Amino acid sequence: MKKPKLIKMPKRPKESASAEVWLRYEQRVKSVQDRNAKKLAPYLKAQSIKERVKKNVSKISGKVA
């Protein structure tokens, strides 16, 4: 399974930006993190299954993983 393309994090506002701007930035970051986690979940699950199968096959064939 190919690794999904994730969304880049938004740029940080300037330190002198208003509280509203920082609040919007935090909301955008949280939204992007949630979407990236949702995209990445099936890939991570497939990777764990792949590793588990690889380990079981190596046990059967007599090789230590």
N, CA, C, O and CB atoms as a CASP TS submission, in Angstrom:
PFRMAT TS
TARGET T0000
AUTHOR 0000-0000-0000
METHOD Language model
MODEL 1
PARENT N/A
ATOM      1  N   MET     1       0.842  -1.175   0.000  1.00  0.00           N
ATOM      2  CA  MET     1       0.000   0.000   0.000  1.00  0.00           C
ATOM      3  C   MET     1       0.890   1.241   0.000  1.00  0.00           C
ATOM      4  O   MET     1       1.848   1.333   0.767  1.00  0.00           O
ATOM      5  CB  MET     1      -0.959  -0.004   1.218  1.00  0.00           C
ATOM      6  N   LYS     2       0.561   2.184  -0.862  1.00  0.00           N
ATOM      7  CA  LYS     2       1.352   3.399  -0.988  1.00  0.00           C
ATOM      8  C   LYS     2       1.000   4.390   0.124  1.00  0.00           C
ATOM      9  O   LYS     2      -0.166   4.526   0.497  1.00  0.00           O
ATOM     10  CB  LYS     2       1.132   4.039  -2.366  1.00  0.00           C
ATOM     11  N   LYS     3       2.006   5.074   0.646  1.00  0.00           N
ATOM     12  CA  LYS     3       1.774   6.045   1.712  1.00  0.00           C
ATOM     13  C   LYS     3       0.958   7.218   1.162  1.00  0.00           C
ATOM     14  O   LYS     3       1.290   7.749   0.102  1.00  0.00           O
ATOM     15  CB  LYS     3       3.124   6.545   2.313  1.00  0.00           C
ATOM     16  N   PRO     4      -0.103   7.630   1.862  1.00  0.00           N
ATOM     17  CA  PRO     4      -0.937   8.721   1.361  1.00  0.00           C
ATOM     18  C   PRO     4      -0.220  10.065   1.434  1.00  0.00           C
ATOM     19  O   PRO     4       0.654  10.276   2.275  1.00  0.00           O
ATOM     20  CB  PRO     4      -2.237   8.788   2.145  1.00  0.00           C
ATOM     21  N   LYS     5      -0.606  10.965   0.539  1.00  0.00           N
ATOM     22  CA  LYS     5      -0.034  12.307   0.540  1.00  0.00           C
ATOM     23  C   LYS     5      -0.762  13.129   1.597  1.00  0.00           C
ATOM     24  O   LYS     5      -1.982  13.279   1.547  1.00  0.00           O
ATOM     25  CB  LYS     5      -0.141  12.977  -0.874  1.00  0.00           C
ATOM     26  N   LEU     6      -0.011  13.655   2.541  1.00  0.00           N
ATOM     27  CA  LEU     6      -0.601  14.394   3.649  1.00  0.00           C
ATOM     28  C   LEU     6      -0.647  15.889   3.351  1.00  0.00           C
ATOM     29  O   LEU     6       0.092  16.392   2.505  1.00  0.00           O
ATOM     30  CB  LEU     6       0.182  14.139   4.934  1.00  0.00           C
ATOM     31  N   ILE     7      -1.520  16.579   4.056  1.00  0.00           N
ATOM     32  CA  ILE     7      -1.685  18.023   3.896  1.00  0.00           C
ATOM     33  C   ILE     7      -0.605  18.715   4.725  1.00  0.00           C
ATOM     34  O   ILE     7      -0.332  18.309   5.854  1.00  0.00           O
ATOM     35  CB  ILE     7      -3.123  18.489   4.333  1.00  0.00           C
ATOM     36  N   LYS     8       0.007  19.756   4.166  1.00  0.00           N
ATOM     37  CA  LYS     8       1.040  20.492   4.890  1.00  0.00           C
ATOM     38  C   LYS     8       0.402  21.356   5.969  1.00  0.00           C
ATOM     39  O   LYS     8      -0.734  21.812   5.841  1.00  0.00           O
ATOM     40  CB  LYS     8       1.874  21.360   3.925  1.00  0.00           C
ATOM     41  N   MET     9       1.158  21.566   7.023  1.00  0.00           N
ATOM     42  CA  MET     9       0.686  22.418   8.116  1.00  0.00           C
ATOM     43  C   MET     9       0.686  23.877   7.664  1.00  0.00           C
ATOM     44  O   MET     9       1.549  24.284   6.885  1.00  0.00           O
ATOM     45  CB  MET     9       1.571  22.239   9.383  1.00  0.00           C
ATOM     46  N   PRO    10      -0.278  24.668   8.147  1.00  0.00           N
ATOM     47  CA  PRO    10      -0.318  26.090   7.776  1.00  0.00           C
ATOM     48  C   PRO    10       0.856  26.848   8.410  1.00  0.00           C
ATOM     49  O   PRO    10       1.411  26.428   9.426  1.00  0.00           O
ATOM     50  CB  PRO    10      -1.663  26.726   8.213  1.00  0.00           C
ATOM     51  N   LYS    11       1.216  27.970   7.786  1.00  0.00           N
ATOM     52  CA  LYS    11       2.310  28.783   8.320  1.00  0.00           C
ATOM     53  C   LYS    11       1.862  29.461   9.607  1.00  0.00           C
ATOM     54  O   LYS    11       0.698  29.827   9.770  1.00  0.00           O
ATOM     55  CB  LYS    11       2.776  29.838   7.281  1.00  0.00           C
ATOM     56  N   ARG    12       2.813  29.617  10.509  1.00  0.00           N
ATOM     57  CA  ARG    12       2.509  30.289  11.784  1.00  0.00           C
ATOM     58  C   ARG    12       2.343  31.787  11.552  1.00  0.00           C
ATOM     59  O   ARG    12       3.066  32.377  10.749  1.00  0.00           O
ATOM     60  CB  ARG    12       3.630  30.026  12.833  1.00  0.00           C
ATOM     61  N   PRO    13       1.398  32.400  12.249  1.00  0.00           N
ATOM     62  CA  PRO    13       1.270  33.857  12.146  1.00  0.00           C
ATOM     63  C   PRO    13       2.423  34.542  12.886  1.00  0.00           C
ATOM     64  O   PRO    13       3.155  33.910  13.648  1.00  0.00           O
ATOM     65  CB  PRO    13      -0.096  34.327  12.717  1.00  0.00           C
ATOM     66  N   LYS    14       2.566  35.832  12.648  1.00  0.00           N
ATOM     67  CA  LYS    14       3.622  36.584  13.325  1.00  0.00           C
ATOM     68  C   LYS    14       3.322  36.650  14.819  1.00  0.00           C
ATOM     69  O   LYS    14       2.171  36.552  15.245  1.00  0.00           O
ATOM     70  CB  LYS    14       3.755  38.012  12.730  1.00  0.00           C
ATOM     71  N   GLU    15       4.371  36.818  15.592  1.00  0.00           N
ATOM     72  CA  GLU    15       4.210  36.881  17.053  1.00  0.00           C
ATOM     73  C   GLU    15       3.315  38.046  17.464  1.00  0.00           C
ATOM     74  O   GLU    15       2.632  37.977  18.486  1.00  0.00           O
ATOM     75  CB  GLU    15       5.579  37.009  17.737  1.00  0.00           C
ATOM     76  N   SER    16       3.318  39.110  16.675  1.00  0.00           N
ATOM     77  CA  SER    16       2.534  40.299  17.021  1.00  0.00           C
ATOM     78  C   SER    16       1.078  40.198  16.555  1.00  0.00           C
ATOM     79  O   SER    16       0.321  41.157  16.704  1.00  0.00           O
ATOM     80  CB  SER    16       3.179  41.536  16.414  1.00  0.00           C
ATOM     81  N   ALA    17       0.679  39.063  15.998  1.00  0.00           N
ATOM     82  CA  ALA    17      -0.687  38.902  15.484  1.00  0.00           C
ATOM     83  C   ALA    17      -1.692  38.902  16.637  1.00  0.00           C
ATOM     84  O   ALA    17      -1.359  38.599  17.782  1.00  0.00           O
ATOM     85  CB  ALA    17      -0.811  37.592  14.664  1.00  0.00           C
ATOM     86  N   SER    18      -2.928  39.251  16.294  1.00  0.00           N
ATOM     87  CA  SER    18      -3.975  39.338  17.317  1.00  0.00           C
ATOM     88  C   SER    18      -4.371  37.946  17.812  1.00  0.00           C
ATOM     89  O   SER    18      -4.020  36.930  17.213  1.00  0.00           O
ATOM     90  CB  SER    18      -5.210  40.073  16.761  1.00  0.00           C
ATOM     91  N   ALA    19      -5.101  37.929  18.907  1.00  0.00           N
ATOM     92  CA  ALA    19      -5.547  36.670  19.507  1.00  0.00           C
ATOM     93  C   ALA    19      -6.471  35.913  18.559  1.00  0.00           C
ATOM     94  O   ALA    19      -6.447  34.682  18.522  1.00  0.00           O
ATOM     95  CB  ALA    19      -6.261  36.934  20.842  1.00  0.00           C
ATOM     96  N   GLU    20      -7.289  36.640  17.788  1.00  0.00           N
ATOM     97  CA  GLU    20      -8.206  36.002  16.829  1.00  0.00           C
ATOM     98  C   GLU    20      -7.428  35.212  15.785  1.00  0.00           C
ATOM     99  O   GLU    20      -7.792  34.089  15.437  1.00  0.00           O
ATOM    100  CB  GLU    20      -9.093  37.060  16.137  1.00  0.00           C
ATOM    101  N   VAL    21      -6.357  35.815  15.296  1.00  0.00           N
ATOM    102  CA  VAL    21      -5.533  35.164  14.270  1.00  0.00           C
ATOM    103  C   VAL    21      -4.919  33.881  14.837  1.00  0.00           C
ATOM    104  O   VAL    21      -4.904  32.853  14.159  1.00  0.00           O
ATOM    105  CB  VAL    21      -4.416  36.127  13.764  1.00  0.00           C
ATOM    106  N   TRP    22      -4.420  33.931  16.056  1.00  0.00           N
ATOM    107  CA  TRP    22      -3.829  32.753  16.676  1.00  0.00           C
ATOM    108  C   TRP    22      -4.874  31.670  16.906  1.00  0.00           C
ATOM    109  O   TRP    22      -4.589  30.483  16.749  1.00  0.00           O
ATOM    110  CB  TRP    22      -3.162  33.124  17.993  1.00  0.00           C
ATOM    111  N   LEU    23      -6.080  32.077  17.276  1.00  0.00           N
ATOM    112  CA  LEU    23      -7.157  31.113  17.491  1.00  0.00           C
ATOM    113  C   LEU    23      -7.507  30.403  16.186  1.00  0.00           C
ATOM    114  O   LEU    23      -7.657  29.181  16.156  1.00  0.00           O
ATOM    115  CB  LEU    23      -8.402  31.811  18.070  1.00  0.00           C
ATOM    116  N   ARG    24      -7.637  31.184  15.100  1.00  0.00           N
ATOM    117  CA  ARG    24      -7.917  30.591  13.785  1.00  0.00           C
ATOM    118  C   ARG    24      -6.799  29.655  13.369  1.00  0.00           C
ATOM    119  O   ARG    24      -7.056  28.582  12.823  1.00  0.00           O
ATOM    120  CB  ARG    24      -8.108  31.685  12.724  1.00  0.00           C
ATOM    121  N   TYR    25      -5.549  30.054  13.624  1.00  0.00           N
ATOM    122  CA  TYR    25      -4.393  29.217  13.286  1.00  0.00           C
ATOM    123  C   TYR    25      -4.469  27.878  14.022  1.00  0.00           C
ATOM    124  O   TYR    25      -4.268  26.823  13.422  1.00  0.00           O
ATOM    125  CB  TYR    25      -3.073  29.945  13.635  1.00  0.00           C
ATOM    126  N   GLU    26      -4.760  27.926  15.322  1.00  0.00           N
ATOM    127  CA  GLU    26      -4.859  26.692  16.108  1.00  0.00           C
ATOM    128  C   GLU    26      -5.969  25.792  15.581  1.00  0.00           C
ATOM    129  O   GLU    26      -5.814  24.571  15.541  1.00  0.00           O
ATOM    130  CB  GLU    26      -5.105  27.016  17.585  1.00  0.00           C
ATOM    131  N   GLN    27      -7.093  26.392  15.174  1.00  0.00           N
ATOM    132  CA  GLN    27      -8.199  25.609  14.623  1.00  0.00           C
ATOM    133  C   GLN    27      -7.791  24.950  13.311  1.00  0.00           C
ATOM    134  O   GLN    27      -8.109  23.785  13.072  1.00  0.00           O
ATOM    135  CB  GLN    27      -9.434  26.498  14.408  1.00  0.00           C
ATOM    136  N   ARG    28      -7.085  25.697  12.457  1.00  0.00           N
ATOM    137  CA  ARG    28      -6.631  25.133  11.179  1.00  0.00           C
ATOM    138  C   ARG    28      -5.652  23.991  11.403  1.00  0.00           C
ATOM    139  O   ARG    28      -5.729  22.965  10.728  1.00  0.00           O
ATOM    140  CB  ARG    28      -5.978  26.218  10.312  1.00  0.00           C
ATOM    141  N   VAL    29      -4.733  24.163  12.344  1.00  0.00           N
ATOM    142  CA  VAL    29      -3.749  23.117  12.637  1.00  0.00           C
ATOM    143  C   VAL    29      -4.457  21.859  13.116  1.00  0.00           C
ATOM    144  O   VAL    29      -4.134  20.757  12.675  1.00  0.00           O
ATOM    145  CB  VAL    29      -2.730  23.599  13.697  1.00  0.00           C
ATOM    146  N   LYS    30      -5.420  22.019  14.017  1.00  0.00           N
ATOM    147  CA  LYS    30      -6.152  20.864  14.537  1.00  0.00           C
ATOM    148  C   LYS    30      -6.917  20.170  13.413  1.00  0.00           C
ATOM    149  O   LYS    30      -6.958  18.941  13.357  1.00  0.00           O
ATOM    150  CB  LYS    30      -7.122  21.294  15.657  1.00  0.00           C
ATOM    151  N   SER    31      -7.521  20.952  12.520  1.00  0.00           N
ATOM    152  CA  SER    31      -8.264  20.392  11.392  1.00  0.00           C
ATOM    153  C   SER    31      -7.338  19.588  10.480  1.00  0.00           C
ATOM    154  O   SER    31      -7.678  18.479  10.068  1.00  0.00           O
ATOM    155  CB  SER    31      -8.955  21.511  10.594  1.00  0.00           C
ATOM    156  N   VAL    32      -6.177  20.144  10.170  1.00  0.00           N
ATOM    157  CA  VAL    32      -5.214  19.467   9.294  1.00  0.00           C
ATOM    158  C   VAL    32      -4.710  18.189   9.957  1.00  0.00           C
ATOM    159  O   VAL    32      -4.575  17.161   9.294  1.00  0.00           O
ATOM    160  CB  VAL    32      -4.026  20.402   8.955  1.00  0.00           C
ATOM    161  N   GLN    33      -4.430  18.243  11.262  1.00  0.00           N
ATOM    162  CA  GLN    33      -3.964  17.053  11.971  1.00  0.00           C
ATOM    163  C   GLN    33      -5.020  15.954  11.944  1.00  0.00           C
ATOM    164  O   GLN    33      -4.696  14.782  11.751  1.00  0.00           O
ATOM    165  CB  GLN    33      -3.600  17.401  13.419  1.00  0.00           C
ATOM    166  N   ASP    34      -6.287  16.333  12.139  1.00  0.00           N
ATOM    167  CA  ASP    34      -7.369  15.345  12.116  1.00  0.00           C
ATOM    168  C   ASP    34      -7.495  14.704  10.737  1.00  0.00           C
ATOM    169  O   ASP    34      -7.629  13.486  10.620  1.00  0.00           O
ATOM    170  CB  ASP    34      -8.701  15.998  12.517  1.00  0.00           C
ATOM    171  N   ARG    35      -7.451  15.540   9.689  1.00  0.00           N
ATOM    172  CA  ARG    35      -7.569  15.004   8.326  1.00  0.00           C
ATOM    173  C   ARG    35      -6.385  14.105   7.986  1.00  0.00           C
ATOM    174  O   ARG    35      -6.560  13.059   7.360  1.00  0.00           O
ATOM    175  CB  ARG    35      -7.669  16.149   7.304  1.00  0.00           C
ATOM    176  N   ASN    36      -5.182  14.504   8.392  1.00  0.00           N
ATOM    177  CA  ASN    36      -3.998  13.684   8.123  1.00  0.00           C
ATOM    178  C   ASN    36      -4.071  12.355   8.868  1.00  0.00           C
ATOM    179  O   ASN    36      -3.699  11.314   8.326  1.00  0.00           O
ATOM    180  CB  ASN    36      -2.722  14.439   8.519  1.00  0.00           C
ATOM    181  N   ALA    37      -4.548  12.391  10.105  1.00  0.00           N
ATOM    182  CA  ALA    37      -4.673  11.160  10.884  1.00  0.00           C
ATOM    183  C   ALA    37      -5.676  10.221  10.224  1.00  0.00           C
ATOM    184  O   ALA    37      -5.467   9.009  10.181  1.00  0.00           O
ATOM    185  CB  ALA    37      -5.101  11.470  12.335  1.00  0.00           C
ATOM    186  N   LYS    38      -6.763  10.787   9.711  1.00  0.00           N
ATOM    187  CA  LYS    38      -7.784   9.968   9.051  1.00  0.00           C
ATOM    188  C   LYS    38      -7.227   9.342   7.771  1.00  0.00           C
ATOM    189  O   LYS    38      -7.519   8.187   7.460  1.00  0.00           O
ATOM    190  CB  LYS    38      -9.036  10.818   8.729  1.00  0.00           C
ATOM    191  N   LYS    39      -6.419  10.115   7.029  1.00  0.00           N
ATOM    192  CA  LYS    39      -5.813   9.589   5.799  1.00  0.00           C
ATOM    193  C   LYS    39      -4.778   8.511   6.108  1.00  0.00           C
ATOM    194  O   LYS    39      -4.646   7.537   5.366  1.00  0.00           O
ATOM    195  CB  LYS    39      -5.162  10.723   4.997  1.00  0.00           C
ATOM    196  N   LEU    40      -4.052   8.689   7.199  1.00  0.00           N
ATOM    197  CA  LEU    40      -2.927   7.823   7.519  1.00  0.00           C
ATOM    198  C   LEU    40      -3.345   6.525   8.208  1.00  0.00           C
ATOM    199  O   LEU    40      -2.600   5.546   8.167  1.00  0.00           O
ATOM    200  CB  LEU    40      -1.958   8.561   8.390  1.00  0.00           C
ATOM    201  N   ALA    41      -4.512   6.497   8.834  1.00  0.00           N
ATOM    202  CA  ALA    41      -4.948   5.335   9.618  1.00  0.00           C
ATOM    203  C   ALA    41      -4.958   4.029   8.825  1.00  0.00           C
ATOM    204  O   ALA    41      -4.386   3.045   9.295  1.00  0.00           O
ATOM    205  CB  ALA    41      -6.325   5.588  10.168  1.00  0.00           C
ATOM    206  N   PRO    42      -5.590   3.971   7.623  1.00  0.00           N
ATOM    207  CA  PRO    42      -5.590   2.701   6.885  1.00  0.00           C
ATOM    208  C   PRO    42      -4.175   2.247   6.503  1.00  0.00           C
ATOM    209  O   PRO    42      -3.884   1.051   6.503  1.00  0.00           O
ATOM    210  CB  PRO    42      -6.442   2.834   5.625  1.00  0.00           C
ATOM    211  N   TYR    43      -3.308   3.196   6.181  1.00  0.00           N
ATOM    212  CA  TYR    43      -1.932   2.878   5.812  1.00  0.00           C
ATOM    213  C   TYR    43      -1.194   2.254   6.998  1.00  0.00           C
ATOM    214  O   TYR    43      -0.510   1.242   6.844  1.00  0.00           O
ATOM    215  CB  TYR    43      -1.196   4.143   5.323  1.00  0.00           C
ATOM    216  N   LEU    44      -1.333   2.856   8.174  1.00  0.00           N
ATOM    217  CA  LEU    44      -0.652   2.329   9.355  1.00  0.00           C
ATOM    218  C   LEU    44      -1.176   0.948   9.727  1.00  0.00           C
ATOM    219  O   LEU    44      -0.411   0.084  10.153  1.00  0.00           O
ATOM    220  CB  LEU    44      -0.818   3.285  10.534  1.00  0.00           C
ATOM    221  N   LYS    45      -2.483   0.741   9.565  1.00  0.00           N
ATOM    222  CA  LYS    45      -3.064  -0.565   9.862  1.00  0.00           C
ATOM    223  C   LYS    45      -2.506  -1.616   8.898  1.00  0.00           C
ATOM    224  O   LYS    45      -2.160  -2.723   9.312  1.00  0.00           O
ATOM    225  CB  LYS    45      -4.610  -0.509   9.773  1.00  0.00           C
ATOM    226  N   ALA    46      -2.422  -1.264   7.614  1.00  0.00           N
ATOM    227  CA  ALA    46      -1.887  -2.186   6.613  1.00  0.00           C
ATOM    228  C   ALA    46      -0.419  -2.499   6.900  1.00  0.00           C
ATOM    229  O   ALA    46       0.019  -3.638   6.735  1.00  0.00           O
ATOM    230  CB  ALA    46      -2.040  -1.595   5.198  1.00  0.00           C
ATOM    231  N   GLN    47       0.340  -1.489   7.330  1.00  0.00           N
ATOM    232  CA  GLN    47       1.756  -1.707   7.637  1.00  0.00           C
ATOM    233  C   GLN    47       1.914  -2.665   8.813  1.00  0.00           C
ATOM    234  O   GLN    47       2.794  -3.526   8.799  1.00  0.00           O
ATOM    235  CB  GLN    47       2.452  -0.371   7.945  1.00  0.00           C
ATOM    236  N   SER    48       1.063  -2.520   9.836  1.00  0.00           N
ATOM    237  CA  SER    48       1.179  -3.412  10.993  1.00  0.00           C
ATOM    238  C   SER    48       0.833  -4.847  10.605  1.00  0.00           C
ATOM    239  O   SER    48       1.471  -5.788  11.078  1.00  0.00           O
ATOM    240  CB  SER    48       0.262  -2.935  12.137  1.00  0.00           C
ATOM    241  N   ILE    49      -0.169  -5.019   9.750  1.00  0.00           N
ATOM    242  CA  ILE    49      -0.538  -6.355   9.276  1.00  0.00           C
ATOM    243  C   ILE    49       0.604  -6.948   8.457  1.00  0.00           C
ATOM    244  O   ILE    49       0.932  -8.127   8.596  1.00  0.00           O
ATOM    245  CB  ILE    49      -1.840  -6.302   8.432  1.00  0.00           C
ATOM    246  N   LYS    50       1.205  -6.125   7.606  1.00  0.00           N
ATOM    247  CA  LYS    50       2.319  -6.570   6.771  1.00  0.00           C
ATOM    248  C   LYS    50       3.490  -7.045   7.636  1.00  0.00           C
ATOM    249  O   LYS    50       4.087  -8.084   7.356  1.00  0.00           O
ATOM    250  CB  LYS    50       2.774  -5.434   5.833  1.00  0.00           C
ATOM    251  N   GLU    51       3.817  -6.287   8.684  1.00  0.00           N
ATOM    252  CA  GLU    51       4.906  -6.672   9.586  1.00  0.00           C
ATOM    253  C   GLU    51       4.581  -7.964  10.323  1.00  0.00           C
ATOM    254  O   GLU    51       5.447  -8.822  10.494  1.00  0.00           O
ATOM    255  CB  GLU    51       5.187  -5.554  10.594  1.00  0.00           C
ATOM    256  N   ARG    52       3.332  -8.102  10.758  1.00  0.00           N
ATOM    257  CA  ARG    52       2.923  -9.303  11.489  1.00  0.00           C
ATOM    258  C   ARG    52       3.034 -10.537  10.599  1.00  0.00           C
ATOM    259  O   ARG    52       3.503 -11.585  11.042  1.00  0.00           O
ATOM    260  CB  ARG    52       1.482  -9.153  12.015  1.00  0.00           C
ATOM    261  N   VAL    53       2.601 -10.412   9.342  1.00  0.00           N
ATOM    262  CA  VAL    53       2.679 -11.530   8.400  1.00  0.00           C
ATOM    263  C   VAL    53       4.138 -11.876   8.119  1.00  0.00           C
ATOM    264  O   VAL    53       4.509 -13.049   8.064  1.00  0.00           O
ATOM    265  CB  VAL    53       1.940 -11.190   7.080  1.00  0.00           C
ATOM    266  N   LYS    54       4.957 -10.851   7.942  1.00  0.00           N
ATOM    267  CA  LYS    54       6.380 -11.074   7.675  1.00  0.00           C
ATOM    268  C   LYS    54       7.031 -11.828   8.831  1.00  0.00           C
ATOM    269  O   LYS    54       7.842 -12.729   8.612  1.00  0.00           O
ATOM    270  CB  LYS    54       7.104  -9.732   7.439  1.00  0.00           C
ATOM    271  N   LYS    55       6.674 -11.458  10.066  1.00  0.00           N
ATOM    272  CA  LYS    55       7.231 -12.115  11.246  1.00  0.00           C
ATOM    273  C   LYS    55       6.771 -13.569  11.316  1.00  0.00           C
ATOM    274  O   LYS    55       7.566 -14.457  11.624  1.00  0.00           O
ATOM    275  CB  LYS    55       6.822 -11.363  12.528  1.00  0.00           C
ATOM    276  N   ASN    56       5.486 -13.818  11.029  1.00  0.00           N
ATOM    277  CA  ASN    56       4.962 -15.187  11.071  1.00  0.00           C
ATOM    278  C   ASN    56       5.612 -16.061  10.008  1.00  0.00           C
ATOM    279  O   ASN    56       5.928 -17.221  10.273  1.00  0.00           O
ATOM    280  CB  ASN    56       3.443 -15.182  10.883  1.00  0.00           C
ATOM    281  N   VAL    57       5.813 -15.530   8.821  1.00  0.00           N
ATOM    282  CA  VAL    57       6.441 -16.290   7.740  1.00  0.00           C
ATOM    283  C   VAL    57       7.878 -16.631   8.115  1.00  0.00           C
ATOM    284  O   VAL    57       8.344 -17.743   7.866  1.00  0.00           O
ATOM    285  CB  VAL    57       6.402 -15.495   6.411  1.00  0.00           C
ATOM    286  N   SER    58       8.576 -15.674   8.712  1.00  0.00           N
ATOM    287  CA  SER    58       9.963 -15.948   9.090  1.00  0.00           C
ATOM    288  C   SER    58      10.035 -16.997  10.198  1.00  0.00           C
ATOM    289  O   SER    58      10.977 -17.789  10.235  1.00  0.00           O
ATOM    290  CB  SER    58      10.658 -14.657   9.542  1.00  0.00           C
ATOM    291  N   LYS    59       9.052 -17.014  11.103  1.00  0.00           N
ATOM    292  CA  LYS    59       9.018 -18.052  12.143  1.00  0.00           C
ATOM    293  C   LYS    59       8.815 -19.418  11.514  1.00  0.00           C
ATOM    294  O   LYS    59       9.476 -20.388  11.886  1.00  0.00           O
ATOM    295  CB  LYS    59       7.901 -17.767  13.169  1.00  0.00           C
ATOM    296  N   ILE    60       7.892 -19.492  10.553  1.00  0.00           N
ATOM    297  CA  ILE    60       7.585 -20.760   9.895  1.00  0.00           C
ATOM    298  C   ILE    60       8.797 -21.274   9.125  1.00  0.00           C
ATOM    299  O   ILE    60       9.100 -22.467   9.156  1.00  0.00           O
ATOM    300  CB  ILE    60       6.383 -20.601   8.950  1.00  0.00           C
ATOM    301  N   SER    61       9.483 -20.376   8.440  1.00  0.00           N
ATOM    302  CA  SER    61      10.622 -20.800   7.634  1.00  0.00           C
ATOM    303  C   SER    61      11.867 -21.064   8.481  1.00  0.00           C
ATOM    304  O   SER    61      12.869 -21.564   7.970  1.00  0.00           O
ATOM    305  CB  SER    61      10.929 -19.751   6.585  1.00  0.00           C
ATOM    306  N   GLY    62      11.810 -20.731   9.773  1.00  0.00           N
ATOM    307  CA  GLY    62      12.933 -21.024  10.656  1.00  0.00           C
ATOM    308  C   GLY    62      13.892 -19.876  10.844  1.00  0.00           C
ATOM    309  O   GLY    62      14.857 -19.998  11.599  1.00  0.00           O
ATOM    310  N   LYS    63      13.657 -18.773  10.185  1.00  0.00           N
ATOM    311  CA  LYS    63      14.517 -17.610  10.341  1.00  0.00           C
ATOM    312  C   LYS    63      13.965 -16.747  11.469  1.00  0.00           C
ATOM    313  O   LYS    63      12.755 -16.684  11.683  1.00  0.00           O
ATOM    314  CB  LYS    63      14.617 -16.800   9.013  1.00  0.00           C
ATOM    315  N   VAL    64      14.855 -16.093  12.178  1.00  0.00           N
ATOM    316  CA  VAL    64      14.428 -15.200  13.261  1.00  0.00           C
ATOM    317  C   VAL    64      14.377 -13.784  12.711  1.00  0.00           C
ATOM    318  O   VAL    64      15.344 -13.303  12.120  1.00  0.00           O
ATOM    319  CB  VAL    64      15.394 -15.290  14.499  1.00  0.00           C
ATOM    320  N   ALA    65      13.240 -13.116  12.910  1.00  0.00           N
ATOM    321  CA  ALA    65      13.082 -11.757  12.383  1.00  0.00           C
ATOM    322  C   ALA    65      13.709 -10.751  13.307  1.00  0.00           C
ATOM    323  O   ALA    65      13.676  -9.553  13.030  1.00  0.00           O
ATOM    324  CB  ALA    65      11.612 -11.421  12.173  1.00  0.00           C
TER
END
